[in-house]
Each structure stands twice: as structure tokens, then as C-alpha cells.
Amino acid sequence: MSTNSRSLSEIDEKKMDTFKGTASLSFEKGGNAKIAVKIIDDRGIESLRVISL
């Protein structure tokens, strides 16, 4: 197991709704001018895309 992984008991349930939906949280554009978007559907299937800004 990765040292960066967290157990479910460490997840703040109050913040989970922040990560749901189609609106992005605000962020500062970094030096690479790219973002990564990861989608996990209700079956656990993951899709990842890196997009240049």
C-alpha cells in the first residue's frame, strides 16, 4: 500500500460533496499550464485526461 493512501476513516465526509458535480473548484494556473481531470463512475471505472490550458 502506498504511503500516500488514506483509510476511509480519515476521509472528511463533509467535504465529499465539494468534489461531486460538473463545476470545478477554483485553482491557480501553475507553471506547466495543464490540468488533470479524473472521472470515476459509479462502477469504479476511472478515466484520466491531462488538458493544456
Buried (B, 14 or more C-beta within 10 A) or exposed (E): EEEEEEEEEEEEEEEEEEEEEEEEEEEEEEEEEEBEEEEEEEEEEEEEEEEEE
